[in-house]
Amino acid sequence: MTNIELIAKKVCANVCEDLHFGIGNPYQPAVGYIKDEALAKRALDISRRLNPQIAGVSPQVRVLQQAKVAQAARIGNCGECGRLAAAYLFTNMGVRPIRLWGHPETATNDGNHCFVSFQLTNQGDEYVIDVWAYIVMRHLGHAQRSRFGVHTLTQHEAVANELYQMWGETAPIPIVFCTFGDHFLHNLDVNEVQRTGLTRQQTLEQETMGGEAQLQQLRAEIDILVGQGVVSGRLPAPSNPRGSICAERGRVLPA
């Protein structure tokens, strides 16, 4: 396994760990610990209620802030998966550029399908991380599910078309909607090496500072929702909800 593949698979595993309550509305039943589709949708709606309040900042900062919200909510869809993956990549020195993409909506999909791509020191192949596709294909027992989660950008058209076959469609051409540029990320790496200016981690912390009260309220509301689901019998007792999606934090993406 190459270094760039190892980075991608660790990022994918960390995102799965963050979203251990599951992904909100791709299937009947929903994937993850919260398998009740109505409860999953309510949890996702609670999480996304904070996103309109993230305004007056650059697209890059908005992505990092939305990733923080998703981490607090512990549930998401492809958009949350992509933003969390971008945030994890952002903290990896030498990873640049980082691009967030969206496949435009289609007749059977009423929203964009998001994924992230990156290179290592702007050399070699550009790789795709599609955590949502990996989780879904793992849920369906696909023999090559890890290929959906991590592959080169040149392979993405074929991989995406296979994903979209589930809806009887061909994947529309994706569009880049946010880029963490090579020059900006290079300067942060120089800061870290020379110990001058903000590092990547410090920049992430500075740009996502604040909003702790809202995040605590978000976590509390979703915890109450989960508790109500357990009491009503719609959810099992959450003895180990993290075990319902994939890997432990810091490990690589499992097969």
TORKOL-4160 file (C-alpha; in steps of 0.2 Angstrom, whole numbers, padded with zeros to 4 digits, m for minus):
255
<pt num="1" X="0000" Y="0000" Z="0000"/>
<pt num="2" X="0007" Y="0017" Z="m0005"/>
<pt num="3" X="0009" Y="0031" Z="0007"/>
<pt num="4" X="m0005" Y="0041" Z="m0001"/>
<pt num="5" X="m0017" Y="0026" Z="m0001"/>
<pt num="6" X="m0013" Y="0024" Z="0018"/>
<pt num="7" X="m0017" Y="0042" Z="0021"/>
<pt num="8" X="m0034" Y="0040" Z="0012"/>
<pt num="9" X="m0039" Y="0024" Z="0021"/>
<pt num="10" X="m0035" Y="0032" Z="0038"/>
<pt num="11" X="m0045" Y="0047" Z="0034"/>
<pt num="12" X="m0060" Y="0036" Z="0028"/>
<pt num="13" X="m0059" Y="0026" Z="0044"/>
<pt num="14" X="m0059" Y="0042" Z="0055"/>
<pt num="15" X="m0074" Y="0049" Z="0046"/>
<pt num="16" X="m0083" Y="0032" Z="0049"/>
<pt num="17" X="m0079" Y="0033" Z="0067"/>
<pt num="18" X="m0085" Y="0051" Z="0069"/>
<pt num="19" X="m0102" Y="0047" Z="0060"/>
<pt num="20" X="m0104" Y="0031" Z="0071"/>
<pt num="21" X="m0123" Y="0035" Z="0073"/>
<pt num="22" X="m0124" Y="0032" Z="0054"/>
<pt num="23" X="m0128" Y="0040" Z="0038"/>
<pt num="24" X="m0145" Y="0048" Z="0037"/>
<pt num="25" X="m0156" Y="0043" Z="0022"/>
<pt num="26" X="m0149" Y="0033" Z="0008"/>
<pt num="27" X="m0159" Y="0017" Z="0011"/>
<pt num="28" X="m0173" Y="0008" Z="0020"/>
<pt num="29" X="m0167" Y="0005" Z="0033"/>
<pt num="30" X="m0154" Y="0018" Z="0036"/>
<pt num="31" X="m0136" Y="0013" Z="0038"/>
<pt num="32" X="m0127" Y="0013" Z="0055"/>
<pt num="33" X="m0133" Y="0012" Z="0073"/>
<pt num="34" X="m0149" Y="0023" Z="0069"/>
<pt num="35" X="m0157" Y="0011" Z="0057"/>
<pt num="36" X="m0175" Y="0019" Z="0059"/>
<pt num="37" X="m0176" Y="0030" Z="0043"/>
<pt num="38" X="m0187" Y="0043" Z="0051"/>
<pt num="39" X="m0176" Y="0045" Z="0067"/>
<pt num="40" X="m0160" Y="0046" Z="0056"/>
<pt num="41" X="m0168" Y="0060" Z="0045"/>
<pt num="42" X="m0173" Y="0069" Z="0061"/>
<pt num="43" X="m0156" Y="0068" Z="0068"/>
<pt num="44" X="m0149" Y="0074" Z="0051"/>
<pt num="45" X="m0161" Y="0088" Z="0051"/>
<pt num="46" X="m0156" Y="0094" Z="0068"/>
<pt num="47" X="m0138" Y="0094" Z="0063"/>
<pt num="48" X="m0140" Y="0104" Z="0047"/>
<pt num="49" X="m0150" Y="0117" Z="0056"/>
<pt num="50" X="m0134" Y="0125" Z="0061"/>
<pt num="51" X="m0127" Y="0126" Z="0044"/>
<pt num="52" X="m0136" Y="0141" Z="0038"/>
<pt num="53" X="m0129" Y="0150" Z="0053"/>
<pt num="54" X="m0111" Y="0148" Z="0045"/>
<pt num="55" X="m0110" Y="0164" Z="0035"/>
<pt num="56" X="m0099" Y="0178" Z="0030"/>
<pt num="57" X="m0083" Y="0166" Z="0028"/>
<pt num="58" X="m0074" Y="0159" Z="0014"/>
<pt num="59" X="m0080" Y="0142" Z="0006"/>
<pt num="60" X="m0064" Y="0134" Z="0014"/>
<pt num="61" X="m0068" Y="0140" Z="0031"/>
<pt num="62" X="m0086" Y="0135" Z="0029"/>
<pt num="63" X="m0081" Y="0117" Z="0025"/>
<pt num="64" X="m0070" Y="0116" Z="0040"/>
<pt num="65" X="m0084" Y="0123" Z="0051"/>
<pt num="66" X="m0097" Y="0111" Z="0044"/>
<pt num="67" X="m0086" Y="0097" Z="0047"/>
<pt num="68" X="m0085" Y="0102" Z="0066"/>
<pt num="69" X="m0104" Y="0102" Z="0066"/>
<pt num="70" X="m0105" Y="0085" Z="0058"/>
<pt num="71" X="m0092" Y="0078" Z="0071"/>
<pt num="72" X="m0103" Y="0084" Z="0085"/>
<pt num="73" X="m0119" Y="0077" Z="0077"/>
<pt num="74" X="m0111" Y="0060" Z="0074"/>
<pt num="75" X="m0123" Y="0057" Z="0059"/>
<pt num="76" X="m0122" Y="0063" Z="0041"/>
<pt num="77" X="m0124" Y="0060" Z="0023"/>
<pt num="78" X="m0112" Y="0061" Z="0008"/>
<pt num="79" X="m0110" Y="0080" Z="0011"/>
<pt num="80" X="m0104" Y="0078" Z="0029"/>
<pt num="81" X="m0093" Y="0063" Z="0024"/>
<pt num="82" X="m0084" Y="0074" Z="0011"/>
<pt num="83" X="m0082" Y="0089" Z="0023"/>
<pt num="84" X="m0075" Y="0078" Z="0037"/>
<pt num="85" X="m0063" Y="0070" Z="0025"/>
<pt num="86" X="m0057" Y="0087" Z="0019"/>
<pt num="87" X="m0054" Y="0093" Z="0037"/>
<pt num="88" X="m0044" Y="0077" Z="0041"/>
<pt num="89" X="m0034" Y="0079" Z="0025"/>
<pt num="90" X="m0031" Y="0098" Z="0029"/>
<pt num="91" X="m0021" Y="0093" Z="0045"/>
<pt num="92" X="m0010" Y="0081" Z="0035"/>
<pt num="93" X="0007" Y="0090" Z="0031"/>
<pt num="94" X="0011" Y="0088" Z="0012"/>
<pt num="95" X="m0006" Y="0084" Z="0007"/>
<pt num="96" X="m0011" Y="0097" Z="m0007"/>
<pt num="97" X="m0021" Y="0102" Z="m0015"/>
<pt num="98" X="m0038" Y="0096" Z="m0008"/>
<pt num="99" X="m0054" Y="0098" Z="m0018"/>
<pt num="100" X="m0072" Y="0095" Z="m0014"/>
<pt num="101" X="m0083" Y="0089" Z="m0028"/>
<pt num="102" X="m0102" Y="0086" Z="m0031"/>
<pt num="103" X="m0111" Y="0075" Z="m0044"/>
<pt num="104" X="m0126" Y="0086" Z="m0049"/>
<pt num="105" X="m0143" Y="0080" Z="m0044"/>
<pt num="106" X="m0152" Y="0068" Z="m0056"/>
<pt num="107" X="m0170" Y="0062" Z="m0059"/>
<pt num="108" X="m0169" Y="0050" Z="m0045"/>
<pt num="109" X="m0157" Y="0059" Z="m0033"/>
<pt num="110" X="m0163" Y="0076" Z="m0027"/>
<pt num="111" X="m0146" Y="0082" Z="m0021"/>
<pt num="112" X="m0128" Y="0082" Z="m0026"/>
<pt num="113" X="m0117" Y="0067" Z="m0022"/>
<pt num="114" X="m0101" Y="0073" Z="m0013"/>
<pt num="115" X="m0083" Y="0067" Z="m0012"/>
<pt num="116" X="m0066" Y="0074" Z="m0009"/>
<pt num="117" X="m0049" Y="0072" Z="m0019"/>
<pt num="118" X="m0031" Y="0076" Z="m0015"/>
<pt num="119" X="m0013" Y="0074" Z="m0020"/>
<pt num="120" X="0003" Y="0072" Z="m0010"/>
<pt num="121" X="0014" Y="0087" Z="m0012"/>
<pt num="122" X="0006" Y="0090" Z="m0029"/>
<pt num="123" X="0014" Y="0075" Z="m0037"/>
<pt num="124" X="0008" Y="0058" Z="m0043"/>
<pt num="125" X="m0010" Y="0052" Z="m0045"/>
<pt num="126" X="m0024" Y="0062" Z="m0037"/>
<pt num="127" X="m0034" Y="0051" Z="m0026"/>
<pt num="128" X="m0053" Y="0051" Z="m0022"/>
<pt num="129" X="m0060" Y="0048" Z="m0004"/>
<pt num="130" X="m0079" Y="0043" Z="m0005"/>
<pt num="131" X="m0084" Y="0038" Z="0012"/>
<pt num="132" X="m0102" Y="0038" Z="0009"/>
<pt num="133" X="m0100" Y="0025" Z="m0006"/>
<pt num="134" X="m0089" Y="0014" Z="0005"/>
<pt num="135" X="m0101" Y="0014" Z="0020"/>
<pt num="136" X="m0116" Y="0009" Z="0008"/>
<pt num="137" X="m0106" Y="m0004" Z="m0002"/>
<pt num="138" X="m0100" Y="m0012" Z="0015"/>
<pt num="139" X="m0118" Y="m0012" Z="0021"/>
<pt num="140" X="m0123" Y="m0021" Z="0005"/>
<pt num="141" X="m0109" Y="m0033" Z="0007"/>
<pt num="142" X="m0100" Y="m0028" Z="m0009"/>
<pt num="143" X="m0084" Y="m0039" Z="m0012"/>
<pt num="144" X="m0074" Y="m0023" Z="m0017"/>
<pt num="145" X="m0081" Y="m0010" Z="m0006"/>
<pt num="146" X="m0065" Y="m0003" Z="m0001"/>
<pt num="147" X="m0062" Y="0002" Z="m0020"/>
<pt num="148" X="m0078" Y="0013" Z="m0019"/>
<pt num="149" X="m0070" Y="0022" Z="m0003"/>
<pt num="150" X="m0053" Y="0025" Z="m0010"/>
<pt num="151" X="m0047" Y="0026" Z="m0029"/>
<pt num="152" X="m0038" Y="0037" Z="m0041"/>
<pt num="153" X="m0047" Y="0051" Z="m0049"/>
<pt num="154" X="m0044" Y="0043" Z="m0066"/>
<pt num="155" X="m0054" Y="0028" Z="m0060"/>
<pt num="156" X="m0068" Y="0038" Z="m0053"/>
<pt num="157" X="m0079" Y="0039" Z="m0068"/>
<pt num="158" X="m0080" Y="0020" Z="m0069"/>
<pt num="159" X="m0082" Y="0018" Z="m0050"/>
<pt num="160" X="m0096" Y="0032" Z="m0049"/>
<pt num="161" X="m0105" Y="0024" Z="m0064"/>
<pt num="162" X="m0105" Y="0007" Z="m0054"/>
<pt num="163" X="m0112" Y="0016" Z="m0039"/>
<pt num="164" X="m0126" Y="0025" Z="m0049"/>
<pt num="165" X="m0131" Y="0009" Z="m0057"/>
<pt num="166" X="m0140" Y="0006" Z="m0041"/>
<pt num="167" X="m0152" Y="0019" Z="m0046"/>
<pt num="168" X="m0152" Y="0014" Z="m0065"/>
<pt num="169" X="m0142" Y="0029" Z="m0070"/>
<pt num="170" X="m0125" Y="0035" Z="m0076"/>
<pt num="171" X="m0116" Y="0046" Z="m0064"/>
<pt num="172" X="m0116" Y="0065" Z="m0070"/>
<pt num="173" X="m0100" Y="0074" Z="m0073"/>
<pt num="174" X="m0094" Y="0080" Z="m0056"/>
<pt num="175" X="m0090" Y="0098" Z="m0052"/>
<pt num="176" X="m0077" Y="0105" Z="m0040"/>
<pt num="177" X="m0086" Y="0117" Z="m0028"/>
<pt num="178" X="m0072" Y="0121" Z="m0015"/>
<pt num="179" X="m0053" Y="0120" Z="m0016"/>
<pt num="180" X="m0039" Y="0121" Z="m0003"/>
<pt num="181" X="m0026" Y="0127" Z="m0015"/>
<pt num="182" X="m0008" Y="0121" Z="m0016"/>
<pt num="183" X="0000" Y="0138" Z="m0013"/>
<pt num="184" X="m0010" Y="0141" Z="0003"/>
<pt num="185" X="m0007" Y="0124" Z="0010"/>
<pt num="186" X="0012" Y="0125" Z="0005"/>
<pt num="187" X="0014" Y="0140" Z="0016"/>
<pt num="188" X="0006" Y="0132" Z="0031"/>
<pt num="189" X="0018" Y="0117" Z="0029"/>
<pt num="190" X="0033" Y="0130" Z="0028"/>
<pt num="191" X="0026" Y="0138" Z="0044"/>
<pt num="192" X="0027" Y="0121" Z="0052"/>
<pt num="193" X="0044" Y="0117" Z="0047"/>
<pt num="194" X="0051" Y="0134" Z="0051"/>
<pt num="195" X="0041" Y="0136" Z="0066"/>
<pt num="196" X="0034" Y="0153" Z="0060"/>
<pt num="197" X="0016" Y="0157" Z="0058"/>
<pt num="198" X="0001" Y="0146" Z="0060"/>
<pt num="199" X="0002" Y="0127" Z="0056"/>
<pt num="200" X="m0012" Y="0117" Z="0048"/>
<pt num="201" X="m0018" Y="0111" Z="0065"/>
<pt num="202" X="m0018" Y="0129" Z="0072"/>
<pt num="203" X="m0027" Y="0136" Z="0057"/>
<pt num="204" X="m0040" Y="0123" Z="0058"/>
<pt num="205" X="m0043" Y="0127" Z="0077"/>
<pt num="206" X="m0043" Y="0145" Z="0074"/>
<pt num="207" X="m0055" Y="0145" Z="0060"/>
<pt num="208" X="m0067" Y="0133" Z="0069"/>
<pt num="209" X="m0066" Y="0142" Z="0086"/>
<pt num="210" X="m0082" Y="0146" Z="0095"/>
<pt num="211" X="m0100" Y="0139" Z="0094"/>
<pt num="212" X="m0097" Y="0127" Z="0108"/>
<pt num="213" X="m0114" Y="0131" Z="0116"/>
<pt num="214" X="m0123" Y="0127" Z="0100"/>
<pt num="215" X="m0113" Y="0111" Z="0097"/>
<pt num="216" X="m0117" Y="0105" Z="0115"/>
<pt num="217" X="m0135" Y="0109" Z="0112"/>
<pt num="218" X="m0134" Y="0099" Z="0096"/>
<pt num="219" X="m0127" Y="0084" Z="0104"/>
<pt num="220" X="m0139" Y="0085" Z="0118"/>
<pt num="221" X="m0154" Y="0085" Z="0106"/>
<pt num="222" X="m0148" Y="0070" Z="0096"/>
<pt num="223" X="m0144" Y="0061" Z="0112"/>
<pt num="224" X="m0162" Y="0064" Z="0118"/>
<pt num="225" X="m0168" Y="0058" Z="0101"/>
<pt num="226" X="m0158" Y="0042" Z="0103"/>
<pt num="227" X="m0165" Y="0040" Z="0121"/>
<pt num="228" X="m0182" Y="0041" Z="0115"/>
<pt num="229" X="m0179" Y="0029" Z="0101"/>
<pt num="230" X="m0172" Y="0016" Z="0114"/>
<pt num="231" X="m0187" Y="0019" Z="0126"/>
<pt num="232" X="m0199" Y="0016" Z="0111"/>
<pt num="233" X="m0191" Y="0001" Z="0105"/>
<pt num="234" X="m0186" Y="0009" Z="0088"/>
<pt num="235" X="m0167" Y="0008" Z="0093"/>
<pt num="236" X="m0157" Y="m0005" Z="0103"/>
<pt num="237" X="m0148" Y="0001" Z="0118"/>
<pt num="238" X="m0132" Y="0010" Z="0112"/>
<pt num="239" X="m0119" Y="m0002" Z="0120"/>
<pt num="240" X="m0107" Y="0000" Z="0106"/>
<pt num="241" X="m0114" Y="0011" Z="0092"/>
<pt num="242" X="m0097" Y="0013" Z="0084"/>
<pt num="243" X="m0096" Y="m0005" Z="0080"/>
<pt num="244" X="m0110" Y="m0003" Z="0068"/>
<pt num="245" X="m0101" Y="0006" Z="0054"/>
<pt num="246" X="m0082" Y="0002" Z="0053"/>
<pt num="247" X="m0065" Y="0005" Z="0060"/>
<pt num="248" X="m0058" Y="0011" Z="0076"/>
<pt num="249" X="m0050" Y="0029" Z="0075"/>
<pt num="250" X="m0032" Y="0029" Z="0068"/>
<pt num="251" X="m0033" Y="0013" Z="0060"/>
<pt num="252" X="m0035" Y="0010" Z="0041"/>
<pt num="253" X="m0050" Y="0006" Z="0031"/>
<pt num="254" X="m0056" Y="m0012" Z="0034"/>
<pt num="255" X="m0059" Y="m0023" Z="0019"/>
